[in-house]
Amino acid sequence: MPHLPTEYPDFGLTPEQRRHAVYGHYYEYPGMDGERGEIWGYTDRFSYAPGDVVTLFVSSTADRFDMELARDGAELVKVFEKSGLASRWQDTPDQCSVEGCGWQPTFEFAIGADWPSGAYRMTLTAEGRDGQPIVSHHLFIVRPLAGKKTGRILHIAATGSWTAYNTWGGSNHYQGITGPERNQFATRASTQRPWCRGFIMLPEDAPRVPIEVNLPPMTEPRYPHMEWAFATGHSKKYASAGWASYDGLFFKWAERQGYAIDLATQHELHFAPEILQDYDCAVFVGHDEYWTWEMRDAVDDFVERGGRAARFAGNFLWQTRLEDEGRAQICYKYRARAEDPVYRGADTSRTSNAWEAPEVGRPGTSTFGLNAMAGVYAGWGGCIPRGVRGFPIYRPEHWAFRNTGLYYGDVLGQESHIYGYEVDGLDFTMKRGLPYPTGEGNPPEGIQILGLGMASLVEENADVPPGWLNDEDAVFTAETLYGEATPEAMDKVKRGNGMIVNFSKGKGEVFHAGTCEWVAGLLRKDAMVEQVTRNVLDRYLGR
């Protein structure tokens, strides 16, 4: 294992600032940069087809700005630029995170007919009041045109999670300025607002969520990525979602490895599920937590018909609903039973609660084999801070591990830290040194557990007080599954696991490495992790 420091990193914060970085609520909002001035922008949609017209909305303290657009793939390739565009400051509603910004259009342009599918990074630059540049970034996706794509991968970006974690304007599905006391998370999150800082671009040294410290005994939980975010002016949630931390890492790696790969959003799964039928292999990566019922239908149908789904992602947890033609995402989460109107209807299946909630009745395992409630936390705060950093391997003879040299009991991705910070699992039992599902949670028939690590829902230590994570998620899970967070119910849910699994379904197949951090192995050029990824993609592309 590489040498790790024995102290948390110091980002120059006082103890009070460190506490606020974790427990406080800070976010991006119009006017936050004060006298210096600022520029913000967003587009009318997440994704476009070649030939579509993009509407750009800009609010700026400057009366002119320049725009540059580049495809952010294996290389950053500029495709369009425009200088001297007129701009103005636009009033923004207090609840723009919920309602949308409602700005007037600033500029329109057409997607080139020859622009390849992928993510397109937009850079908006103007002159601040002090004469220095002010800059912001936006990103949208160019999806592929219809038609059979033999030999190509379709990567589905986790835009449901991007929306859920976006802090711009003050509210998301975690914290917020909604409610009578202006302290509630938003159950409705608008897509009509800028992305928060850190979702599109990050410096190479930006910390990831899993702890990269060899903690000495009696060390209290800390959360360095949030401390860094507060110290550098990035979003508190930069490391939990977005292009820069997750989807972009996989997409760029795949192109550099020579794979032909296209990009789409979860909105395509919801509104145009036929897009999957053009491909043999669909890929899902990173922190992929929020899905609609229709998105799951699309993937289930794809696999049943013979498609292959490769999920290098963790935390398959929440059902959402889309409203206003996809411009708003609904998720009541912990408040679903008390507040979601669907819960009070005759059909409660679309309640925006966890997939494992009895009223939803559609376990996550039926789509991807694993679920988050059997996970969740590993290597984060006080949840297994000194545990394995990769997947212990139990079935090295499996085709996914060919040409890796892995032995039984080896830890895949230990050096690159692919295990965490949220993982998906199953209830299991051990027989003669091998794990098998118990059947609890309705796992698919014939599912094989290839790798297995520990996870926890509680920061539990006899000597050290809990930190920010504490036991709130364990309480919610116990109440969801067993009706009440009794000591007996808490004991059933507080311990979990993360797994690598493989199973057939209908005419198709699913491979699921249930961890958010698989992409860290690609980022850090871990040879074994890269080989397993190639093995899965090559098999699913029919190579």
N, C-alpha and C positions, 0 to 999 in steps of 0.2 A: 504494500500500500504506500502511495507517495506520502512524503512528509507533510503533516498538517500542523498549522499553528495551534498552540494550546490556549490562546486567548481570542475572544471575539474581536473582529476588526474595529478599529476606532475611526469614525468618520467626523470627528471633531465636535460631537454633540455633547451637551451637558446631560446629566441624568434626567432632568426634567424634559429636555428635548427628546431624549431617547424614548421616554415613556409616551410623550405625545405622538411620536412617530408611529407607535404601535397602537395605542389606545385612542388617539385622537382622530378627528375627521377633518382631513384637508384635501383640497380638490382644486381643479382648474375652473376658472370662471372669468367672464368678461370684466376687464379692468384690473385684474390681479397684478399686472406688471406696472401699474401706477404711471408716473410721469413719463417713463421711458417710452410707453406706447406698446402696442401689440397688434398681431394679425392672427385671425383664426379662419378656418374654412372647412366645409364639408360638401359632399355631393348628394344628389337626390336619391341615389341607390347604392347598395353594396357592390353590385356587379352589373356588367354590360356585355352585350355581344358585339362583335365587329360590326361597324356601321351605326350602332346606337349613338344617340346624342346624350352627352353628359351635361348636367346643369350643376354649376358650381356656385356655392353661396359663400360670400366672404364678408367679414366684418373687420375693419382695420382703422386704426387711428391715422393712418397715412392715406392720402388721396390717390396714390398710385402704387401698384405692386407688380412684380414679375412672377411668372409661373413657369416651373420646369417640371416635366413629367418623364419618369424613367421606369423601365421594367426592371423589377428587383428579383432577378433570377441568379443563375450561376455567375453572371456578370451584371453590373448595373448599366443598362443601355438606355440612353436618352432617346425619346421618341417624339417629343413635342416641347416647344417653349414659346412663350409670349411675353412681351415686355410692355410696360407702361399701361397696364390695364387699370381702369378707373375703379376706385373703391371708396367706401365710406363706413363710418361707424354705424352699426345697426343695433337698435334696442333689442334686448333679449329678455324673454319672460323669466321671472324668478324660478318657475318650475319647468325650465327648458329641458331638463333631464327626462321629465315625464311627458311634456306636451310637444317637445321639439322647439327649435330656436325660432322658427317662423320668419327667417330672414328672406328678403327679396333676392331674386336671382342676380348674380353678378356677371357671369360669363357662361357661354355654352360652346362646346366643341364636340366633334364627332370622333368616335373610336375608329382608327384606321382599319381598313379592310384587311390589311396585312399584319396587324398587330397580333402576335401569338398570345395564346392564353397565358395568364399569369397575374401576378400582383404588380400594380403600377403605383409607384411612390410619387406623390405630388409635393413639391417644395414651393411654398409661398414666401416671397421675400419683399420687404419694403424698408423704408428708412424710418427709424425711430426718431423721436423728438430730440434726442441727443446727437443725431447724425450718424449713429451706428445702426447696422442692420437689425431688423426684427424678422424672425423666421418662424414658420410653423409647417407642419407636415400632415398630409392626409394620405389615405391609401384606398384604392378600390381594385376590384378584380375584373379582368376580362375573361369571360367564360368561353368555352369552345362552341363552335357552331355544331348543329346536329349532323350526325353521320357516324358510321361505324369506325371505331378507333382501335383497330387491332394492334397490339403491341404497345399501347399507351396506357399510362396510369391516370386515373382521375383522383386528384387530391381534393377532398372536401374540407375547406377551412372552417374552423370551429367558431363561426361568427355568432352563434348563440351565446357562447361564453364571452366573446369580445363585448357583446352588448351588455351582458350581465355585469361585467366588471368595469366598464367604462365609467370613470369618475367625473368626466367633464360636465360641469353645470351643477354638481353637488350631490346627485343621487344616483344610485345603482341598486342592484339586488342585494347589497350588503350593508351599506350605510347610506344616510341621506339627510335631506332637509325637508322631508315631507311630514305630514301629520301635524296635529295641533301644537306640539312642542318643537317642531322642526328637527326631529331627531330619529325619524323612522326611515328604514330603507324603502325604496320605491318598488311597488308591486307591478308598476308599468314603466318600462324603460324605452325611451324613444331612440330611433336610429338617426333622427334628423338633428344631429349635433356633431361637433368635431370629435375626433378621437383624443383620448388623454395622452399626456406626454409619456413616452416610453413604449407605446403600443406599436409604433411604426419603425422607430430607430432607437438603438441603444449603443453605448460604448462597449467595447469588447470586455471591459473589466466589470460590467454591471453584475452584481451578485445574483445568483439564482436562489430559489427558496431553500433547498436543502442545505443544512448546516455543513460548512466546510471547515470545521474546527474539531480537533481532538480534545474533547472536553475533559478537564480534570474533575475529580470527585467533588460533589456538593455544588456544582455550577447551576445557577438559576437559569431558566429559559430566557433566551433572547431571540430576536428576529432580525438579523442583519440586513436583509434586503429592504425592509421597511425603513430602517435607520438610514440606509444609503439613499432611498427615494426622498426622504425628508431633507437630507443634507444637500442633495443635488437638484432639487426642484422637479423630480419626476413623480408620476402618479404613484400613489400607494399600492396600486394593483398592477404595476407594470410587469411584475414577474409572475402574475397569475393568469394572464391571457394576452392575446394580441399576436400580431405578425412577427414582431422582433424576437420574442422569447420562445415561440413554439413553431407555428406553421412555416414561417420563413426559413427556419433552420433546416427543416426536412426538405422543403421544396428546392432550396439551393443545393443541398447535398445531392439530391436525386439527379438534378441536371448535371452537376459536376461529375457524377458517376456514369453519365451517358444515358440515363433513362429519359425516354420521351414522356413528358408529364404535363397534364393540363390541370387547371385550377377552377374550382367552383365554390359556391357558398352553401351553407345549410338552407338558405332561402330557395335554392334550386331544388333541393330534396323535397321541400314543402310544396312549392308551387309548380315545379316542372320535373317530377320524379323520373320521367322517361329519359333524362340525361344519363342515368346510370346504365341503361340498357345498351349504350354505345360502347361500353368498356367491358373488359374481362376482369379488371382489378380496380377496386376503389380503396383509397387509403384515408385513414383518420389518425391525427397525431395530436400530441401535447395534452393540454388541459381542455377536455371536450365534455363539458358537464351538462349543458342545457339543450334539450331536444323537444320538438313537438311530436305528437302522435303520428302525424303525417310523414315526418322525416323517418321515423322508425318503420312505418309501412313501406316506404321507398326502399330501404335497405333490406328489410325482410323479403320483399318481393324479388329484389335483385339477386339475393343469395339463393332463394328457392328455385329461381329459373336457371341457376348455374353460375352466377357471379361469385367472385372471390373478394372478401372483405378483409383487409389487413388493418387492424387497429393497434397502433403504437401509442396508446393514450390511456389516461386514467380519469376516474371520478365520473362515471356514468350514473347520474343521480336524479336530475330534476326534469319533470315534464313542464313545458311551457306552452303558451298559445300565442299566435300572431294575430294582430288586429291592424286595421287601417292599411290593408294591402301589404302587410309586412313592415310597416313603418313603426310599429310598437310591439314590444315583447312583454307578455304577461307572465308573472310567476310570483305567487303569493308565498311560496316556500313554507317557512315555519308558521305563518299565519293563515295557511290555507283553510284549515278546518274552521277557524273562527270567522274568516272574512271572504274567502273565495265564493262568489255566488253560485258557481257550478256545483260546489259541494252540497248546496241546499236543493239542487234539482233532482229529478227522477233518475237521471244518468250521471253518476259521479265520476265516470272513468276519465274525463278530461280535466279533473281537478289538478291545479298546478302545484302538486305536491311531489314527493319522491315517488319514483316508479314502484317501489316496494310497498307503498301505502295500500292497505286493503281496498280502499275506495277506488283506487286507480286500477288495480288488478292486472297489471301488465309488467311482471318482473323484468328488470334489465337483462337478466340472464337469457331471456328468450331471443334477444337480438345478438348480443356480443358475448354470451357465455358467463360473464361476470357482472357483479354489481358493486356500487360504491358502499352500500350499507354494510357489506361484509369486509370493507377496508378499514380505515381511510388514510390515516396520517402515518408518515414514516420519515424520520430524519428532519423533523420540523418542530421547533420549540422544544417542549418537554415530551413529545411523542416519539419515543425510540431515538433519542439523539445520538446514541452510540451503537446503533444497530448496523446490520450489513448495508452496504451502499449499492449493492447489485442484487441480482436474482440467484439464490442457490439453485443449482440445476439437479433435477431428479431423473430425467429421462434423456441423457445425452445422445442416445442412439436415434433420436427423432430427426427427421429430415431437416428441420429448421436449424440444427446444429452441425450439419455437415461442413467439413473443412474449417472447423473452429479449433479442434483439439481439446474441446471441453470434456472433462471427466465428471462422473457422478460426484456431487458434492462441491464442485467448483462454483465460484460466484461470478456470474456473467455481469460485466459492467461495474465491477467493484472500483476500479481505478477512475472511471469516468463518472461515477455516481448516477447511475440511471434509475435507481430505486427511490421513489418518493415523488413529490412531497405528498401526493395523494395517490392511492393505489386502489385497484378493484380486486375483489376476491370472491371466494365461495367457502361455505362450510365444508370441511374435509375430515377424513380420518386416515391414519397411517396403517398400512399393512406391509410387513416385511420390508420396511424402509422406503415405501413408495406411497405418495398421496393419492387418494381417491375421493371424489365428491360423495357426501353423505346423501344427497338428494334434497336437502333443505335449500330453499331458494329456487327450486325448479330448474336446475341446470340442464342443458341439452343432453339428449341421449348420446353416449359415446364420447363425451368430452374427455380429453386427456390433459392432465395437469403436468406441465413440463418444468416449470420453475415455481418457487414458492418462498415468500419471505413474510415476516411478521409486520403487523400494523396495529395502531391503537386509536381509539376515539377519546382517550382521556390522558391528560398530563398528570400521571399518577406516580408519586414518589413518597416514600415514608419519611424522607428527611428534607425534601426541598419543596417549598410552596409552589403551586401551579402558576402558570403564566397566563398569557392572553387566550390561548386555546381552551384551557381549563376542561370542563366536562359538558359544556352546553350542547355539543352535537350528540354526545352519548345520551343525554336526557331526551333530546328530540327523537333520536332513533328508537329509544325504548318506548316512548309515548306512541310513536307511529306504528311500531310493530306489535306492541303488547298493551297499548291503551293507557299505561301509567308507568312512570319512571320509578318503580319500586326497586329496592336493593337487588331483588332477584332478577328483575328485568335489566337493570344496569349491568349486572354481572354477565348476562347473556350477550350484551352488545358491545362492551367496552374493548374487547380484544378482537382483532381482525387480521387480515392477511392480504397480500398482493400476489398475483399469479400471472404466469404465462400459460395460455391454454390454446388448444386447437380442436376443432370439431367440424364435422360435415353437417350440412343442413340442406334438405331437398337435393337439388342437383349441384349445389355450390359448397363453399367451404369458408370458414372463418378462422383467422389467426389473431389472437388478442394478447398483446403484452400490456398488462393492465397497470401502467404507470405513466404519470405525466412526464417524467424526466427521460424517457427513452432518447429523445432528441439530444440530450446532453452527451450521449455516447457518440453521436454523429458529429456534433460540434467539436468534441475533444479528440476525434479521430481514433476512437477505441476500435482496434482491428476486429475483435471478436463481435462486438455489437454491429459493426458495419457488415460483417460477413453474414450474421443472422438476418439482418435487414435485406441483404441481397438475396439470400436463400428464399425468403418469403416472397419478395417481389418477382424473382425469376420463376418460381413455381406458379405463381398466380397469373403471370403473363404468358405461361405456356412455353417458356424457354427450355 
